[in-house]
Amino acid sequence: MEKNYYICNFKQECEMSSKKIASALISVFYKTDLDKIVALLKKNGVQIYATGGTLDFIKKIDETVRSVESLTGYPSILGGRVKTLHPKVFGGILGRLDNESDIAEMRQYDIPAIDLVIVDLYPFEETVRNTNDEAQIIEKIDIGGISLIRAGAKNFNDCLIVPSSNYYKEFMEMYENQGGCTTLDDRRRFAGYAFATSSHYDTAIYNYFSGATVTPLRYGENPHQQAVFNGNLDDVFEKLHGKDLSYNNLLDLDAGLNLIREFDEPTFAILKHNNPCGIASRPSISEAYAAALAGDPVSAFGGVFVSNRAIDVKTAEEMNKMFFEVCVAPGYEDGVLDILFAKKNRIVLKLKSDIFPAKVYKSALNGILEQERDLHVETKDDFKSVTDKLIDNQDVEDLIFANKIVKHSRSNAIVLAKNRQLYASGIGQTSRVDSLRQAIAKAKSFNFDLNGAVLASDAFFPFSDCVEIASEAGIKSIIQPGGSVRDQESIDACNKLGIAMVFTGFRHFKH
């Protein structure tokens, strides 16, 4: 049969590349939100073909749905291994509707054109996570579904492929807004999603057969990005509770564990977007948590909580009052897990090791950057006093504390601290002055008294401006690497304003 071209109207007249969906093939494992899609298709008079359980589901919504078997003339065989693998299915998807020869063959063999293919693959990765039974795992290698995805994507000129439930929302919004039409740009975009899906799926299967340790993640940096972790997370922590980890969760955990390992005394850190928004050292972990939270209770919402001591009941009860994504600690005292498990999706991890490789890697351009991990930790012996005013004993503790934090904050970075508590930080700014102003404003917004506080900078001050701004805020001591040809300007400013400053000789940029 020849496929008719449809020109539709939606707000403005459709371009000639726009096509109305008249027929659809749906074959999905999970049925979440499928009822909404079927209702939309039914409203627009779309003829739906479906397989197995998908067919049974759709019949409850649209009685006009046809089985794939009615199209192919063959039943599902080999225990469901072969359902859609037939020329009448793939001919309908791959037929080029601007090609006279293809159209003639489709007429000859009574192959209906298929405008829309919706697939949700067998859950291979989930099965691998949940069982070691190879027979079960092998049966979750999708053959027909992955073939449908590739076929629909290849013929994006005539067919729209929705390759995963991850794209249902985008499809429905597009479909409704465009009056049941798809544009060539739409079909091309979804074709890209399709090949991304098939690539991810095949990679997971390859990793299984090759024995590679790969952990599928909930999603990547954003929900529309897929991601995996290549490495053995079981060596780092034991997952005790909660939903699957995401790409961002792991980045925050990496930042948090690298930070917390710098501290010997009981210390609690709260991370947000790879930066500490609260951290404090105290005689007990409950006191450390309270002080860390006070540093920025707003940013702590939805954060990653990191402790270098076992969590006790008192701390857990206070933590439970907050919404947080992840908690990691070396242990949990009796009764704590009952408290923390109260939230179904909250991720609770037990730390096994915070020892990471000596080198770090980052993709860039068309390759990978490699460098040594920044393991240097400054002590009092590294301090070089460069001002008339000298630091006192309390300054030493706070300067070391602040310098550890700034080392793990995104550049340009300024950290303000007092009594081994993070008061505020200015991070990720293109100007060090902006970072300082940001930190001061944030500290004041939480009513911190900066008089007597210390300042740590991840790089040198080439001008006197930061010293002058810090003095106005009440800062008494500064720690920075030094090394600028204009160091004397900042030294002179400190001497004029009565501020103590020490150089460490070590810069700690973190981009």
C-alpha distance (Angstrom), angle and dihedral (degrees) to the residues before:
residue distance angle dihedral
M1 . . .
E2 3.79 . .
K3 3.75 116.7 .
N4 3.79 115.1 -127.3
Y5 3.77 118.7 -135.5
Y6 3.77 114.7 -125.4
I7 3.76 124.8 -152.6
C8 3.77 112.1 -166.4
N9 3.77 137.8 -177.7
F10 3.81 125.5 -126.6
K11 3.79 116.3 163.2
Q12 3.78 87.6 -47.3
E13 3.80 129.2 25.6
C14 3.79 111.9 -82.7
E15 3.77 120.0 -111.6
M16 3.78 117.8 -112.2
S17 3.79 90.0 -101.5
S18 3.79 89.2 62.2
K19 3.78 116.7 101.5
K20 3.76 134.1 -171.1
I21 3.80 116.2 -128.4
A22 3.81 109.6 -119.4
S23 3.80 102.0 161.0
A24 3.79 135.4 27.9
L25 3.78 138.9 -172.7
I26 3.81 115.4 -151.7
S27 3.80 125.5 -171.9
V28 3.80 115.9 159.8
F29 3.80 138.0 157.5
Y30 3.81 99.0 -152.4
K31 3.80 118.2 43.7
T32 3.83 99.5 -156.7
D33 3.83 109.9 142.3
L34 3.80 90.8 -6.0
D35 3.82 89.3 119.0
K36 3.81 90.0 61.2
I37 3.81 92.3 51.1
V38 3.81 93.0 47.0
A39 3.81 91.3 49.4
L40 3.82 90.0 53.6
L41 3.79 92.6 47.7
K42 3.79 92.0 46.9
K43 3.81 91.1 50.8
N44 3.80 88.3 55.9
G45 3.80 94.9 47.3
V46 3.81 96.4 -111.7
Q47 3.80 117.1 167.2
I48 3.80 107.7 -130.1
Y49 3.81 127.2 -155.8
A50 3.79 117.7 -167.6
T51 3.79 144.4 173.4
G52 3.82 135.2 -128.6
G53 3.80 114.4 -51.0
T54 3.80 90.7 8.4
L55 3.81 89.2 58.8
D56 3.81 92.3 50.3
F57 3.80 90.5 49.9
I58 3.81 95.2 48.7
K59 3.83 93.9 46.8
K60 3.80 88.2 70.1
I61 3.81 89.4 60.2
D62 3.80 104.9 28.3
E63 3.81 118.4 26.0
T64 3.81 90.8 -171.3
V65 3.80 91.9 69.1
R66 3.81 112.6 123.1
S67 3.77 127.3 -147.0
V68 3.76 119.4 -118.4
E69 3.81 86.0 -126.3
S70 3.82 89.7 63.1
L71 3.80 87.4 56.2
T72 3.80 99.1 44.4
G73 3.79 100.1 33.2
Y74 3.80 89.0 -132.3
P75 3.80 128.9 103.6
S76 3.78 123.6 -129.5
I77 3.82 103.9 -84.5
L78 3.79 141.6 -171.3
G79 3.78 93.7 36.9
G80 3.79 92.2 -53.3
R81 3.79 95.1 -49.6
V82 3.82 90.3 119.6
K83 3.80 117.6 42.4
T84 3.79 112.2 119.7
L85 3.81 100.7 23.2
H86 3.81 96.6 110.3
P87 3.84 136.0 113.1
K88 3.82 92.0 -118.0
V89 3.79 89.7 59.2
F90 3.76 99.7 40.3
G91 3.80 93.0 36.1
G92 3.79 88.4 57.2
I93 3.80 91.6 50.7
L94 3.81 98.9 40.2
G95 3.79 99.1 38.3
R96 3.82 111.1 120.0
L97 3.78 106.8 -134.5
D98 3.79 93.4 -160.3
N99 3.80 90.8 54.2
E100 3.83 114.8 89.6
S101 3.81 93.1 -158.5
D102 3.83 92.4 52.7
I103 3.80 91.4 47.9
A104 3.79 91.9 49.2
E105 3.80 91.6 51.7
M106 3.80 91.4 47.0
R107 3.85 88.5 54.1
Q108 3.79 91.3 45.8
Y109 3.80 94.6 52.7
D110 3.80 96.2 33.4
I111 3.79 94.2 -117.5
P112 3.82 114.4 165.3
A113 3.78 117.3 -143.0
I114 3.81 113.9 -113.5
D115 3.82 115.9 -148.2
L116 3.78 100.6 -179.1
V117 3.79 133.2 35.7
I118 3.81 121.1 -172.4
V119 3.79 118.0 -171.2
D120 3.80 135.2 170.6
L121 3.79 108.6 -174.8
Y122 3.78 128.5 -132.3
P123 3.83 108.2 -83.5
F124 3.79 97.9 -106.4
E125 3.80 97.0 157.7
E126 3.79 93.1 46.3
T127 3.80 90.3 50.3
V128 3.81 91.2 51.1
R129 3.79 89.2 52.0
N130 3.79 93.9 49.5
T131 3.80 104.7 41.7
N132 3.80 144.7 24.8
D133 3.80 91.8 -153.8
E134 3.81 102.2 120.9
A135 3.80 93.5 -161.9
Q136 3.80 90.6 58.5
I137 3.78 91.3 45.5
I138 3.81 93.8 50.5
E139 3.81 91.9 51.1
K140 3.80 88.5 57.5
I141 3.80 91.8 61.8
D142 3.79 100.5 108.6
I143 3.82 115.1 -139.9
G144 3.79 106.7 164.6
G145 3.79 94.1 38.8
I146 3.78 95.4 51.7
S147 3.82 89.6 46.8
L148 3.80 90.9 52.0
I149 3.79 90.0 50.5
R150 3.79 93.4 51.7
A151 3.79 93.4 44.7
G152 3.80 93.9 49.3
A153 3.79 91.2 47.2
K154 3.80 93.6 48.0
N155 3.80 92.0 53.5
F156 3.81 96.1 44.8
N157 3.80 89.0 140.2
D158 3.79 88.2 75.0
C159 3.81 107.0 11.9
L160 3.80 136.1 56.7
I161 3.81 115.6 -146.8
V162 3.82 121.8 -159.3
P163 3.83 100.0 -168.5
S164 3.79 101.7 -175.7
S165 3.78 143.9 12.0
N166 3.82 85.3 -107.5
Y167 3.80 87.0 78.1
Y168 3.81 99.7 43.9
K169 3.80 94.2 98.5
E170 3.80 93.8 50.0
F171 3.80 91.0 47.2
M172 3.81 94.4 50.0
E173 3.79 93.6 48.4
M174 3.80 91.3 48.5
Y175 3.80 92.9 45.2
E176 3.79 94.3 50.6
N177 3.80 95.6 42.6
Q178 3.79 92.2 50.0
G179 3.79 98.4 46.6
G180 3.78 95.6 -112.6
C181 3.79 93.6 -46.8
T182 3.79 132.2 121.7
T183 3.78 125.8 -156.7
L184 3.76 126.4 -142.9
D185 3.80 88.9 -109.3
D186 3.82 89.4 53.9
R187 3.79 92.2 50.8
R188 3.78 92.7 46.2
R189 3.83 91.3 49.4
F190 3.79 92.8 50.9
A191 3.80 89.5 46.9
G192 3.78 86.8 60.1
Y193 3.81 89.7 51.6
A194 3.80 88.0 50.4
F195 3.78 96.2 55.3
A196 3.81 90.3 44.1
T197 3.80 88.4 53.9
S198 3.80 94.2 47.2
S199 3.80 91.5 45.9
H200 3.80 91.9 51.7
Y201 3.81 91.7 46.0
D202 3.80 94.7 48.8
T203 3.79 91.0 46.1
A204 3.80 90.2 55.0
I205 3.81 90.1 51.7
Y206 3.81 91.6 47.1
N207 3.79 90.6 50.4
Y208 3.78 90.6 51.9
F209 3.79 93.6 52.5
S210 3.80 94.3 41.3
G211 3.79 92.8 50.1
A212 3.79 93.0 -122.2
T213 3.79 115.6 157.0
V214 3.78 104.7 -120.4
T215 3.80 126.2 159.4
P216 3.80 116.7 -159.7
L217 3.80 110.1 -135.5
R218 3.79 127.8 -142.6
Y219 3.78 88.4 -111.8
G220 3.79 140.2 -41.8
E221 3.77 130.4 -97.0
N222 3.82 86.3 -51.4
P223 3.82 128.8 23.9
H224 3.80 93.3 -107.5
Q225 3.83 91.2 57.5
Q226 3.79 120.7 82.7
A227 3.79 119.1 -143.9
V228 3.78 143.8 177.2
F229 3.79 134.5 -168.6
N230 3.80 116.0 -126.9
G231 3.77 106.1 -153.4
N232 3.78 140.8 52.5
L233 3.79 110.9 -70.1
D234 3.80 89.4 178.0
D235 3.79 87.9 72.9
V236 3.81 90.6 59.5
F237 3.78 104.4 40.4
E238 3.79 146.0 -11.0
K239 3.77 115.0 -120.6
L240 3.79 108.5 -133.5
H241 3.79 102.5 172.4
G242 3.77 148.0 -5.6
K243 3.76 144.2 43.8
D244 3.79 126.5 -35.4
L245 3.77 117.7 -69.8
S246 3.78 120.6 -105.2
Y247 3.79 131.6 -145.2
N248 3.81 90.7 -103.3
N249 3.81 92.1 48.5
L250 3.80 89.6 58.2
L251 3.80 93.2 47.1
D252 3.81 90.2 52.4
L253 3.80 91.3 46.0
D254 3.78 91.3 50.6
A255 3.81 90.9 50.3
G256 3.79 93.0 44.4
L257 3.79 96.8 48.3
N258 3.79 92.7 46.1
L259 3.81 88.4 51.8
I260 3.79 99.6 44.2
R261 3.80 94.0 49.5
E262 3.83 87.5 68.3
F263 3.83 90.8 69.9
D264 3.80 127.7 76.0
E265 3.82 98.6 -178.7
P266 3.85 121.7 71.9
T267 3.80 103.4 -68.7
F268 3.78 134.6 172.9
A269 3.80 123.9 -164.7
I270 3.79 131.8 -170.2
L271 3.80 115.9 -158.0
K272 3.79 130.1 -161.0
H273 3.80 123.2 176.5
N274 3.82 91.3 -9.8
N275 3.83 93.0 -55.6
P276 3.79 129.6 101.4
C277 3.80 109.8 -112.3
G278 3.79 91.7 174.9
I279 3.79 134.0 17.0
A280 3.77 134.3 153.0
S281 3.80 140.8 167.1
R282 3.80 118.6 -141.5
P283 3.82 140.5 155.8
S284 3.83 90.2 -94.8
I285 3.79 133.5 30.3
S286 3.81 92.2 -122.9
E287 3.81 90.2 57.0
A288 3.80 90.1 45.5
Y289 3.82 91.0 52.2
A290 3.81 92.9 49.3
A291 3.81 91.9 50.1
A292 3.82 93.0 44.7
L293 3.79 91.4 51.3
A294 3.80 91.7 48.2
G295 3.81 88.6 58.4
D296 3.79 90.8 72.5
P297 3.81 116.6 -14.4
V298 3.80 90.5 173.9
S299 3.81 97.2 57.6
A300 3.81 90.5 41.2
F301 3.81 88.9 72.5
G302 3.81 106.8 106.8
G303 3.80 92.0 3.2
V304 3.79 134.9 138.2
F305 3.82 114.7 -101.9
V306 3.80 118.4 -149.3
S307 3.81 126.4 -175.3
N308 3.79 130.5 -178.9
R309 3.81 91.3 -156.5
A310 3.78 133.7 55.8
I311 3.81 111.8 -84.5
D312 3.80 113.4 -113.1
V313 3.82 128.0 -155.5
K314 3.81 94.1 -100.8
T315 3.80 91.8 54.3
A316 3.81 92.9 43.3
E317 3.79 92.4 52.9
E318 3.79 90.4 54.0
M319 3.81 92.7 43.9
N320 3.80 90.3 51.2
K321 3.80 89.7 64.0
M322 3.82 88.5 66.0
F323 3.77 131.6 69.3
F324 3.79 108.0 -124.3
E325 3.79 133.0 162.4
V326 3.79 102.7 -143.9
C327 3.78 139.2 11.4
V328 3.80 123.1 -167.8
A329 3.79 126.0 -179.2
P330 3.81 137.6 150.9
G331 3.81 90.3 -110.3
Y332 3.80 148.2 -13.9
E333 3.80 124.2 -130.6
D334 3.81 122.3 -131.3
G335 3.80 112.8 -65.3
V336 3.80 95.2 15.3
L337 3.79 97.5 101.8
D338 3.81 91.5 52.8
I339 3.81 86.9 59.0
L340 3.79 97.6 44.0
F341 3.81 94.3 43.7
A342 3.81 89.4 61.3
K343 3.82 89.0 95.2
K344 3.82 109.7 66.1
N345 3.80 98.4 -148.5
R346 3.80 98.9 37.0
I347 3.83 109.6 119.6
V348 3.81 113.8 -133.6
L349 3.80 118.4 -173.0
K350 3.79 132.5 -176.2
L351 3.79 111.8 -145.0
K352 3.79 116.7 -127.2
S353 3.80 101.4 170.3
D354 3.78 137.9 -1.4
I355 3.79 93.5 -170.7
F356 3.77 108.2 119.7
P357 3.82 132.2 -177.0
A358 3.79 117.4 -74.1
K359 3.79 90.4 -121.7
V360 3.80 130.8 56.0
Y361 3.78 127.2 -151.9
K362 3.77 135.4 -157.2
S363 3.77 130.9 178.7
A364 3.79 115.0 -120.4
L365 3.78 132.8 169.3
N366 3.79 105.4 -31.9
G367 3.79 96.6 -26.9
I368 3.78 147.1 38.6
L369 3.80 129.1 -86.2
E370 3.79 116.3 -141.0
Q371 3.79 128.2 -167.3
E372 3.78 141.7 154.0
R373 3.80 115.6 -88.1
D374 3.83 113.1 -104.8
L375 3.79 99.5 -111.4
H376 3.80 99.6 154.8
V377 3.79 114.1 120.4
E378 3.80 117.2 -170.1
T379 3.78 119.7 -133.6
K380 3.79 132.6 -175.7
D381 3.80 88.3 -87.6
D382 3.82 88.8 65.1
F383 3.81 92.9 54.6
K384 3.78 117.4 107.8
S385 3.81 112.2 -169.3
V386 3.80 109.0 -141.6
T387 3.81 101.3 170.6
D388 3.79 136.2 73.5
K389 3.77 90.1 -115.8
L390 3.81 114.2 70.2
I391 3.79 127.6 -147.6
D392 3.81 119.3 -107.7
N393 3.82 128.3 -140.3
Q394 3.81 94.7 -90.3
D395 3.78 89.0 50.5
V396 3.80 90.7 54.6
E397 3.82 92.8 57.0
D398 3.79 93.7 45.3
L399 3.80 94.4 43.7
I400 3.81 91.8 52.1
F401 3.82 89.3 46.3
A402 3.82 93.7 49.2
N403 3.80 93.0 44.3
K404 3.80 91.5 55.1
I405 3.81 89.9 53.5
V406 3.81 96.7 46.4
K407 3.80 88.9 51.4
H408 3.83 87.7 63.5
S409 3.81 97.6 42.0
R410 3.77 125.7 95.1
S411 3.80 114.9 -97.1
N412 2.92 134.9 -75.9
A413 3.77 84.8 46.2
I414 3.80 136.9 172.4
V415 3.80 123.2 178.0
L416 3.81 126.3 -164.1
A417 3.80 116.9 -163.1
K418 3.77 141.5 166.0
N419 3.79 132.9 -179.3
R420 3.85 90.7 3.2
Q421 3.80 92.1 -58.2
L422 3.78 128.1 116.6
Y423 3.78 107.2 -119.7
A424 3.79 96.1 179.6
S425 3.77 144.2 -40.1
G426 3.77 135.6 -146.8
I427 3.78 109.0 -146.3
G428 3.75 142.2 177.0
Q429 3.78 96.8 11.1
T430 3.79 125.1 145.5
S431 3.80 90.4 -134.6
R432 3.81 127.5 49.1
V433 3.80 89.1 -144.3
D434 3.81 89.0 56.9
S435 3.81 90.2 49.6
L436 3.81 90.7 52.6
R437 3.79 94.0 46.9
Q438 3.79 89.5 48.3
A439 3.80 91.7 51.9
I440 3.81 93.9 47.7
A441 3.80 92.9 48.0
K442 3.79 91.6 49.0
A443 3.80 93.5 48.8
K444 3.79 91.0 50.6
S445 3.81 91.6 48.3
F446 3.82 87.7 62.8
N447 3.82 92.3 44.6
F448 3.80 96.4 -111.8
D449 3.79 115.6 162.7
L450 3.79 105.4 -131.0
N451 3.78 94.4 -169.7
G452 3.79 104.9 119.1
A453 3.81 93.9 10.6
V454 3.80 122.7 134.1
L455 3.78 130.8 -128.8
A456 3.80 129.0 -142.8
S457 3.79 123.8 -167.5
D458 3.81 125.0 -167.0
A459 3.84 90.7 -143.5
F460 3.80 139.1 20.0
F461 3.80 129.5 -71.6
P462 3.80 107.5 -121.4
F463 3.81 92.0 -176.1
S464 3.78 138.7 37.6
D465 3.83 95.1 -117.8
C466 3.82 97.0 92.1
V467 3.81 91.3 48.9
E468 3.79 91.0 51.8
I469 3.82 93.4 48.4
A470 3.82 91.2 46.7
S471 3.80 91.3 50.9
E472 3.80 91.8 52.6
A473 3.84 88.5 54.3
G474 3.82 92.9 52.0
I475 3.83 100.5 -103.3
K476 3.83 111.4 161.6
S477 3.82 102.9 -174.8
I478 3.80 138.1 26.9
I479 3.79 132.3 -160.7
Q480 3.79 120.3 -165.2
P481 3.82 137.5 147.4
G482 3.81 97.2 -111.9
G483 3.76 120.1 -156.2
S484 3.78 103.0 128.8
V485 3.80 119.8 130.3
R486 3.81 84.0 -130.1
D487 3.81 97.1 50.7
Q488 3.78 89.6 121.8
E489 3.80 91.3 66.8
S490 3.81 92.4 60.9
I491 3.82 91.2 41.2
D492 3.80 91.4 52.8
A493 3.80 90.5 48.3
C494 3.81 90.8 52.2
N495 3.79 91.5 50.0
K496 3.78 91.1 49.2
L497 3.81 92.9 49.3
G498 3.82 98.9 39.1
I499 3.82 97.5 -112.6
A500 3.79 124.4 144.8
M501 3.79 116.2 -133.8
V502 3.79 132.5 -175.1
F503 3.79 130.8 -169.3
T504 3.82 121.1 -143.9
G505 3.79 101.1 -173.2
F506 3.82 90.8 -133.1
R507 3.79 124.8 101.8
H508 3.82 118.5 -156.1
F509 3.79 108.9 -163.8
K510 3.79 113.7 171.7
H511 3.79 114.0 -173.9
